[in-house]
Amino acid sequence: MLTPEEKQVLNEACNIYVQVASQQMSPEKVNGLVTIIGKIFQKIDTDTIDTPTSKPEGISDEWFESVCENCDDRSGATCNNEVTKKFPGKCDPILKFERQKLIDKKKIEDHNESQ
């Protein structure tokens, strides 16, 4: 999330960019540019930009807390793992986590049966 000062600097930079662009682009293209910049600021204001504490879409809380928070492939709410982008929760780290849970559960069951 940007601070108010950062938003102000970004806004001023965009204003200058639009001024320069208006000298070199058609009014239609400048209007399109202004529209896009407006949408970017709406996203900033509604905090829809990825934050480091957000979990990727399709990932359970358990997976996120146990695997994703420490994963090298994660950047904010974006997972850079190609498999996870297509199939959330099917990456090797999550599959290994789920496998280990099953192994641990089986060990507990076997231990309880032997007593």
C-alpha positions in Angstrom: 0.0 0.0 0.0 1.3 3.4 -0.9 1.7 6.2 1.6 0.0 9.5 0.8 3.3 11.0 0.0 4.1 8.2 -2.5 0.6 8.6 -4.1 1.3 12.4 -4.5 4.6 11.8 -6.1 3.1 9.2 -8.5 0.2 11.6 -9.3 2.6 14.5 -10.1 4.7 12.2 -12.3 1.7 11.1 -14.2 0.5 14.7 -14.7 3.9 15.6 -16.1 3.9 12.5 -18.3 0.4 13.4 -19.6 1.5 16.9 -20.4 4.5 15.7 -22.4 2.4 13.0 -24.1 -0.2 15.5 -25.1 2.4 17.4 -27.1 3.2 14.2 -29.1 0.0 12.2 -29.2 -3.4 12.7 -30.6 -6.1 13.9 -28.2 -7.9 10.5 -28.4 -4.7 8.7 -27.4 -4.1 11.1 -24.5 -7.7 10.6 -23.3 -7.1 6.8 -23.4 -3.9 7.3 -21.4 -5.7 9.4 -18.8 -8.4 6.8 -18.5 -5.8 4.1 -17.9 -4.0 6.2 -15.3 -7.3 6.9 -13.6 -8.0 3.1 -13.3 -4.5 2.6 -11.9 -5.2 5.2 -9.2 -8.6 3.6 -8.5 -6.7 0.3 -7.8 -4.3 2.1 -5.6 -7.1 3.8 -3.7 -9.1 0.5 -3.2 -5.9 -1.4 -2.3 -6.2 -4.1 -5.0 -2.5 -4.1 -5.6 -0.8 -7.3 -4.3 0.6 -7.0 -0.8 3.1 -9.3 0.8 0.5 -10.6 3.3 -2.1 -11.5 0.7 -2.5 -15.2 -0.3 -2.6 -16.2 -3.9 -6.0 -17.0 -5.3 -7.1 -20.6 -4.9 -4.7 -21.3 -2.0 -6.2 -22.4 1.3 -5.2 -20.7 4.6 -3.4 -23.8 5.7 -1.3 -24.0 2.6 -0.5 -20.3 2.7 0.6 -20.3 6.3 2.5 -23.6 6.1 4.0 -23.4 2.7 3.5 -20.2 0.7 4.7 -17.7 3.2 8.2 -19.2 3.0 8.2 -20.1 -0.6 10.8 -18.5 -2.9 8.3 -18.5 -5.8 5.9 -16.1 -4.1 5.9 -12.3 -4.8 3.2 -10.6 -2.8 -0.1 -12.3 -3.7 1.4 -13.6 -6.9 2.8 -17.0 -7.2 5.5 -17.2 -9.9 5.4 -21.0 -10.0 4.1 -22.0 -13.5 2.1 -25.0 -12.2 0.4 -23.0 -9.5 -0.6 -20.2 -12.0 -2.6 -22.8 -13.9 -3.5 -25.2 -11.1 -3.5 -23.5 -7.6 -2.3 -25.9 -4.9 -0.7 -28.4 -7.3 2.9 -27.1 -7.0 5.6 -29.4 -5.6 5.9 -27.6 -2.2 2.2 -28.0 -1.5 2.1 -31.5 -2.8 5.0 -32.4 -0.5 3.3 -30.7 2.4 0.1 -32.7 1.8 2.1 -36.0 1.4 3.9 -35.3 4.7 0.5 -34.8 6.4 -0.7 -38.2 5.2 2.6 -39.9 6.3 2.3 -38.3 9.7 -1.3 -39.3 10.0 -0.5 -42.9 9.1 2.3 -43.0 11.6 -0.1 -41.8 14.4 -2.7 -44.4 13.3 -0.1 -47.2 13.2 1.3 -46.1 16.6 -2.2 -46.1 18.1 -3.0 -49.6 16.7 0.2 -51.1 18.1 -0.7 -50.1 21.7 
